[in-house]
Amino acid sequence: MNVYQDNFSHRGFLPIQDPLTQFDPNSKLSILDNIGHDLPSRLLEEDFRHYAQSLSIPTWNIEHPSIEHLPELRLYFVRLSFLASAYINQVGYPRISNLPENIAIPLTHAASLLSVPPILNYAGYALYNWKRFDKSQGIVLGNIDTIQNFVHLYDEHWFILVHIEIEAQAAGILKAIEEFHLHLQRHDTLTVDLVNTHLRIIATCLAQQLQALKRIPERMSPDLYFKTFRPYIRFFENVKYQGVKGKTIQYRGETGAQSSIMPTLVPLLKIEHKQSILVDHLRDIRQYMPPSHRQFIEHTARLPDLKPLADPTLFDRVLELVAQFREVHFEWAMEYINKHVDDPRGTGGTPYMQWLKQMIDETRERKNSSDSN
């Protein structure tokens, strides 16, 4: 199923319409809402896996879904991918390496229709997992909440919701990129005024995103994050999907690195990153992004270099904001993960810390002046 979103300028990489929060009560799929609602409580019980194996999961029976079916399909994927990660990674119990076929088969089918691997990804954990209290107001903290969670703690809600606000703030960045493409469709080259006008918009959006990211500690405890819900978004290592052809498999876990914002800004600004395991990882995790996001990143990479046309101070300001965003990410990784664990791998399965600083430095190396900040 190739579902492409034609316009990212309104919501960024968030769905054009608010995600579906529940299935039609008369639909056979509505049982998944009950399963999802009960999941945080069920996970506190030692018989959770026995309960999960006994579930009769309704199948998704639309073989060629259209864009009108997409909200339902996304919710179906959210419910099942949460259930799968809960089953494999139940906190307080040893991880197991077999996903029962009543979960594995329908999850694999839904994931194939969305063109992503059959594991909870950033789209399922964040992009499709929010609602607004007041639909006349914006997608901002205070007016949004999650649809599905692993635990009965607002800390997990907050972790997801900060990412949702950041994604919404990216709309201005993606609109600016679309304006570059539209201009090139009508003319041979970009103009100085056009580039500087839209770089100012991008800088404003990045400053907003930076402030949102800094809010993580307001309502998220490092201890609770590490012990209670981070284990659920961990990668799958040598897991057998029962009833699905193939040997045991490895899948990347949910990670903010699966967001398409930074992967779009890197080719836009022509930031060069030296080859490393992290760079390979970031390239690999694109397969976990929705197809339309991958397409937009590739589309952006075809734009000409903005640096020769840009005001040097403005271009450096944009790069500095990208670097600062990554520095705050590095700080939270230290505070929320590295202080608590000997295993250097993140939820995506990669020992990321040693390369994050390199990526920050390489972002600043792209500046006109090393003194710019």
N, C-alpha and C positions, 0 to 999 in steps of 0.2 A: 504494500500500500504506500504510494507516494503522495503524502499530503503536504502541500507547500503553502506557507502563509505569505501572501503577496505583499502585505504592508506591515512592517515592523515599527513604523513611526509613531503609532498611537500608544502601544503598550510595551515596546521593546520586544524581548523574547517571550513575554508572557502571552497566554492565549488571547486572541482578539476579544472573545467573550469570557466573562467570569467562568471558572470551572464549575461543572455540575457538582453539586454537594450530595445528592442522593438520587437513586434510581426511582422510577415510577413505582409507587407502592404496589401496583397491580402487576408489575413485571417480575418474572422469575429471578431477575438479577437483584431484586431488593434484599434478598437474604444476605448479600455481601455487605450491605449497610449495617445490618445487625452484627455480622462477624467483625467488621471494622470497628464499630462502636464498642464492642466488648473486648477487643484485642488487648488494651492496656491492663484490664483486670484479669483476663485469662492468662496473661503472661506471668502473673504472680503465683500461679498454681503449678504444682509439680506434674500434673497430668496434662499440661497444655499440649504437648506433642501428640499424645493419644487422642485428645479432643480434635486437634487439627487433622489427623489422619482419618477421622470419622466423618469429616465434613463432606457434604455432597455439593460440590462447586458447580453452579450452572455454567454451561458452555456458552461461548460467544459464537452465535450461529450465523452471523452475517459475513459471508466469505469475501465479499467485495464492498466493504463499507465506504460510504461517501463522506464528504466533509460534514454532512449533517449528523452523522453517527459519531463523529470524533469526540465530542464531550463525554458520551457514554463509554466509548472505548477507553478513553484516558482514565476515567474513574474506575473502570473495571481493572485496568492495569495497576492503578494506585492500590486498590484493595488487595489484589493478589500479590503484588511485589512486596508490600508490607508484610503480608502473611508469610511469604516465603522466607524473608530475612528474619522474621520473628522465629520461625521454625528452626532454621539453621543456627541462629546466634542467641537463643534464649539466655538471658542474663541469669547467672546463678547456677547454670548447668553446663556440662561440657558441650562444645560445638560438635555437631554431627555432620556426616558427609553424604547423607542421602535425603533428597527432597522427594516426598511421596508423590505418586503419580496423580493423585486427585488435585494436587496443587501444581505440580511440574508441567503437566500437559496443557491445562488451560492458560497458564502463565506464558509458556513458550509460544503458544498460538497467538495470544494477544500481543506479545512483544514482536513477533514476526510481522504482524499487521502494522505496527508502529515503526518497524525497521530499526529496532534497538535490541541489545542482548536481554535475555529474560532474567533480569535482576533489578532490584530497586535502584533507580538512577536519580540524578539531580532533578530531572523533569518530574518524576513521580513523587519525589520527596518534597519538592518546592514548587516548581512552575505550575503543576496541576493541582496543588494541594493547599488552596487558600479560598477564602470567601470574604466578602465585605459585609460589615454590619449595616452600613447605610450606603446603598448603591448610588446615591446622588453625590457621594463624597469620593475622594480619591483613594488610590491603592497605597495607603500610608499606614505606618504604625499607629495603633490606636483605633483604626477602622478596619483592620483585617484580623482574621484568625485562621487556624488550620482546619482541615477537614478530617485528617487521619493522623494519629500519633501512636508511638510505641508505649509511652509512659504517661502517668497522671501527674505530670509536672509542667508548669508553665514555662520552665526553662527550655524545654524542647520546642514548644510553640514559638518562643522568642527567637531561638536559633534559626528556625525556618523563616519567620516573618521578617527578620532583618534582611535576609536574602531576597525576599519578595519585594520589599521597598527598593532595594538596590536595583533589582531587575526592572521595576517600573521606571526608575530614574534614568535607565539606559535608553529610553525612547528617544530622547533628544539626540543622543549620539547616533543612533541608527537612522534617524531622520536626516541628520547632516550627511551621513554616508550616502543615503538615497539621493540627496540633492546633488552630490558630486556625480553620481551615475546619470541622473537626469540631464545635468548640464552637458556631460560628455556625449550623450545621445544627440544633442542639438548642435554641439560645437566640437571642434577638434581638441581643444585644450581647456584646462581650468584657468580661472583668472585669479589674480592676487586678492581682489576684494572678496570673491566667493570663498576662497580658502580661509582667509582670516576671519570672515564673518562666522563661518561654521566651526572653526577651531575655537572661537570664543564660546560658542554654544556647548561644544564638547568639554571645554574646561569647566564651565558652570556645572554641567551634569556630573563630571568627575568629582568636583568639590562636594556636591551633595552626596554622592555615593560614599565618599571618604568619611563624611560626618555620620552617615548611617552605620557604616562598618564599625566606627568607634563606639557605637552604642551597645555592642554585644555584651559587655560586662554589667550593664544596668540590671538585667533580669536573667542572667545565666551564670550559675555557679560553676567554676571549673571542676570541682569535685563531682557534682551531680552530672555534668556533661560526660565526664570521662567514665564514671561508674555505671550510669543508669541508661543512657540512650545512645551514646556513641558506639557501643558494641554492636548495636543492631544494624548500623549502616556499614559494617565492615565488609571487605571483599570476601568472595567465596573461594576457597582453596581446596581443590580436589573433591568437588561435590558431584555426585551422581544424580542426575535428574531421572528418576524412575519413570519408565514408560516412554522416554524420549531416546531416540537413537544416539549413540555416541558413547565415548568413554567419560571418565571423570573430567571435570572442566574447572577452569579458573575464570572468574569474572571480577572485574574491578568493582569496588564498592562505591556507594554514593559519596560524592565529594564536590565541593564548590568549584573545583577545577573543571567540572563538567559544564559549568556555566559558559555561555558563548560570548560573554562580554569581553573579557581580556583576550581570548583567541581572535576576536574581531579587531581589537585595537592594535594588537601586535603587527599584523600585516598592513593596517591602515597607516601606521606611523613608521613602517619599515624597520622595526626593531629587530636586530640580528642577535639570536641566541646561539652560543656555541653548542656543539653537539654534546649531549649528556643523557644519562638515563632518564632524568626528569623530562627533558625535551622529547625524548622518544615516548615517554608515558603520556605527555600532553597531546602528542599526535595520535596515540593509540586511543585515548579516551574520546576522541571525536565521534567514534562509532556509537557512543552512549548518548550522544546529543540527538534531538529530533532531526530528521533529514533536512528540513527547511533551514535549520540553523547552520548545518554544515554547508549547505549551498550558499548561504549569505556570507559566511567566512570566506569561501572560495571566490565569491563575487567581489568581495572587498579587496582581496589580494591582487586583483587585476587592476586596481586603481593606480594611477601614476604616483610617484613620490611627491608628497605635499611640501616637503622641507624647502626646496628651492623657491617656492612661491610664498611661503609663510613668513610672517614677521618673526624674526629669530627669538625675541623674548617670549612671544605667545607660544611658539612651537615648543620652546624649552619648558614653559609653564605646564603645558599638557603632559609632556614627558615626566616632569617632576611630580605631577599629581598621580600618574600611573605608578611611579616608583613609591610614592608615599602610601598609596593603597596597598601595594605589595608589602611594604614595611609593616603596616598595621596587621595584615594577614600573618606575617612572620611573627609578630609579637603575640598574636592570639594563639598561633600554633605552639609557641614556647609555653605560654601560660596554661593552655587548656589540654595540651597533649604531652609535650616533652618532659614536663615536670613530673609526670605521673607514670611514665612507661619506659621500659628498657628497649622494647621493640621499636626501631626507628621508622617502621612503615606506617603510612597513613591509611585511612579507610580505603583509599584507592589501591593500596598494595605496594606503594613505592616509598623508599627512604628519601623523602623530599627535602628535609631540612638543609642538607649540605649544599643543595642547588638553589634554594630560594634566594639566598644572598647574592649568588652569582647573577641571577635574573634581574635583581634590583640594580646591581652595578651596570649590567649591560643595557638596561633601560636608560640610565643616566649617561652612558657613553654615547648615546645617539644624539645628545644635545649639541647645539652650536657652541655653547660655552660650558666648560666644566664648573664654572662658578655659579651658574644659574640655579635658582631654587624657588 
